[in-house]
């Protein structure tokens, strides 16, 4: 079975449209989403409607969770003082995103599971039981194994960190999907993951990043200028 895992769309309709066009060419048997669907872009409702219409199963991400449980964002912020400004601005954006989604879409997000189990892989947004924290690509083998071995899967996939990679350990493969929107690895293209038996690949898809950044700047959203800069550079940088 050929599988595609698409994560961290973050309300970016242009990037998702480009990924959908690529998926039509790849023609996987199954597409699964890795969460973080709505927050961080100008089309949160459109993204949820599109994913639902496609019937993709998937998991909840941290920026999905914060919409229906903002106290989880507050609790995480209390442990991350270096991110206090960004997280406070993210909290400011919650009411407008929730209003754009409406109650029915919000309840759909809330019902998403924390993990997706398949015969060939297991998927979580970040870590088992915690959508807010995940190992980085340079994590040691011991950290990766201790984090993901409890899933008892031969292949574990996650998103969240916006940096795609594939790491093969003895008896366990860890793969990160990268992100459809706001890449942090220096490549501005959208990223998603393909699984075809033992072959695990990261696919990159070009889209009109400039137009997406300009729409963000026109939106007046909290942190819009910072998010536009992330799109245009493809790298994480702190807000001004």
C-alpha positions in Angstrom: 0.0 0.0 0.0 1.3 3.5 -0.9 0.6 6.1 1.8 1.0 9.9 1.9 1.1 11.7 5.2 0.3 15.5 5.0 0.9 17.6 8.1 1.0 21.2 9.3 -1.0 22.9 6.7 -1.6 25.9 8.9 -4.4 27.5 7.0 -2.3 27.8 3.8 -4.6 27.1 0.9 -2.1 27.8 -1.9 0.3 25.3 -0.4 -2.4 22.7 0.1 -3.7 23.1 -3.5 -0.2 22.5 -4.8 0.2 19.4 -2.6 -3.2 18.1 -3.8 -2.1 18.5 -7.4 1.1 16.5 -6.6 -1.0 13.8 -4.8 -3.1 13.4 -8.0 0.1 12.5 -9.8 1.5 10.2 -7.1 -2.0 8.6 -6.6 -1.4 7.0 -3.1 -3.8 4.4 -1.8 -4.3 6.3 1.4 -3.7 9.9 2.6 -3.5 10.7 6.3 -3.1 14.1 7.9 -0.9 14.9 10.8 -2.7 17.9 12.4 -2.1 21.6 12.7 -4.7 22.2 10.0 -6.1 25.7 10.5 -4.1 28.2 12.7 -1.4 30.3 11.1 -2.9 31.1 7.7 -5.6 33.1 6.1 -8.0 30.2 5.2 -8.6 28.1 8.3 -12.1 27.1 7.5 -11.4 26.3 3.9 -8.6 23.9 4.9 -10.8 22.0 7.3 -13.6 21.8 4.8 -11.2 20.5 2.2 -9.6 17.9 4.4 -13.1 16.7 5.5 -14.4 16.5 2.0 -11.4 14.4 1.0 -12.1 12.0 3.9 -8.6 12.0 5.2 -8.2 10.4 8.6 -5.7 12.0 10.9 -4.6 13.3 14.3 -4.9 16.5 16.3 -2.0 18.9 16.4 -1.1 21.4 19.1 -2.5 24.4 17.2 -5.7 22.5 16.7 -5.9 21.7 20.4 -5.3 25.3 21.4 -8.5 26.3 19.6 -10.8 24.2 21.7 -8.6 24.0 24.9 -6.7 27.3 25.1 -5.6 26.4 28.6 -3.2 23.9 27.1 -1.4 26.7 25.3 -1.2 28.6 28.5 0.2 25.6 30.4 2.8 25.0 27.7 3.8 28.7 27.7 4.4 28.6 31.4 7.2 26.0 30.7 8.7 27.9 27.8 9.7 31.5 28.8 11.8 31.9 25.7 8.7 31.5 23.6 6.5 33.7 25.8 6.0 36.5 23.2 5.1 34.1 20.3 2.8 32.1 22.4 1.0 35.2 23.8 0.5 36.4 20.3 -0.8 33.0 19.3 -3.3 33.2 22.1 -4.5 36.5 20.8 -5.3 34.9 17.5 -7.5 32.2 18.9 -10.8 34.1 19.1 -10.7 35.2 15.5 -9.8 31.7 14.3 -12.5 30.1 16.4 -15.0 32.6 15.0 -14.0 31.8 11.4 -14.3 28.1 12.0 -17.7 28.1 13.8 -18.8 25.6 16.4 -19.3 22.6 14.1 -15.8 22.7 12.6 -14.3 23.2 16.1 -16.1 20.1 17.4 -14.7 18.1 14.5 -11.2 19.2 15.4 -11.8 18.3 19.0 -12.9 14.8 18.0 -9.6 14.1 16.2 -7.6 11.3 17.9 -4.1 11.8 19.3 -2.6 8.9 17.3 -3.4 7.0 14.1 -2.5 3.3 14.0 -2.0 1.5 10.7 -0.5 -1.9 9.9 2.6 -0.3 8.4 3.1 2.8 10.6 1.9 4.8 13.6 1.3 8.6 13.4 1.3 11.2 16.1 1.5 15.0 15.7 4.6 15.5 18.0 5.1 12.8 20.7 2.8 10.1 22.1 0.5 11.9 24.6 2.0 15.3 23.9 1.2 17.4 20.8 3.4 20.3 22.0 6.9 18.7 22.3 8.9 16.5 19.9 12.5 15.6 19.2 14.4 17.7 16.6 16.2 16.2 13.6 19.5 16.2 15.5 18.1 14.2 18.5 20.1 11.3 19.6 19.1 7.7 18.8 18.3 7.1 22.5 15.9 10.1 22.6 14.1 9.0 19.5 13.8 5.4 20.7 12.6 6.3 24.2 10.0 8.8 22.7 8.5 6.6 20.0 9.2 2.9 21.0 6.1 2.9 23.2 4.0 3.1 20.1 5.2 -0.5 19.3 5.4 0.3 15.5 8.1 -0.5 13.0 7.7 3.0 11.5 6.7 6.1 13.4 5.8 9.3 11.7 5.3 12.8 13.2 5.1 16.4 12.1 5.2 19.5 14.3 8.8 20.5 13.9 8.6 21.6 10.3 11.9 19.9 9.4 11.5 16.7 7.4 13.9 13.8 7.9 14.1 10.0 7.9 16.1 8.1 10.6 16.5 4.4 10.6 17.4 2.7 13.9 17.6 -1.0 14.6 14.1 -2.3 14.2 12.6 1.2 14.2 12.3 3.9 11.6 11.4 7.5 12.6 10.2 9.9 9.9 9.1 13.5 10.0 6.8 14.8 7.3 8.0 18.4 7.3 5.2 20.9 6.9 2.9 22.0 4.1 3.3 25.5 5.3 6.1 27.5 7.1 9.1 25.2 6.5 12.0 25.6 8.9 14.7 23.7 7.0 15.6 26.4 4.5 13.4 25.1 1.7 10.3 27.2 1.1 8.4 24.4 -0.8 5.6 22.5 0.8 6.7 19.1 2.3 4.9 15.8 2.8 5.9 12.2 3.3 5.4 9.1 1.1 5.5 5.5 2.3 5.7 2.7 -0.2 6.7 -0.5 1.7 10.3 0.1 3.0 10.7 3.1 0.7 10.1 6.3 2.7 10.5 9.6 0.8 10.1 13.3 1.5 8.3 15.1 -1.3 8.7 18.8 -1.9 6.2 20.8 -3.9 6.5 24.4 -5.2 3.8 26.9 -4.7 3.3 30.7 -4.9 5.0 31.6 -1.6 5.2 35.3 -2.4 1.4 35.6 -2.9 0.7 33.7 0.3 3.0 36.0 2.2 1.4 39.1 0.8 -2.1 37.8 1.7 -0.9 37.2 5.2 0.4 40.8 5.4 -2.9 42.1 4.2 -4.9 40.0 6.7 -3.9 42.0 9.9 -3.6 38.8 11.8 -1.4 38.8 14.9 2.2 37.9 14.0 1.3 38.2 10.3 4.6 39.9 9.4 6.6 37.2 11.2 4.6 34.4 9.6 5.1 35.9 6.2 8.9 36.1 6.8 8.9 32.4 7.8 7.2 31.5 4.5 9.6 33.6 2.5 12.8 32.3 4.1 11.8 28.8 4.8 13.6 29.1 8.2 12.7 29.7 11.7 13.5 33.2 12.9 12.3 35.0 16.0 9.7 37.7 15.7 10.8 41.3 15.8 
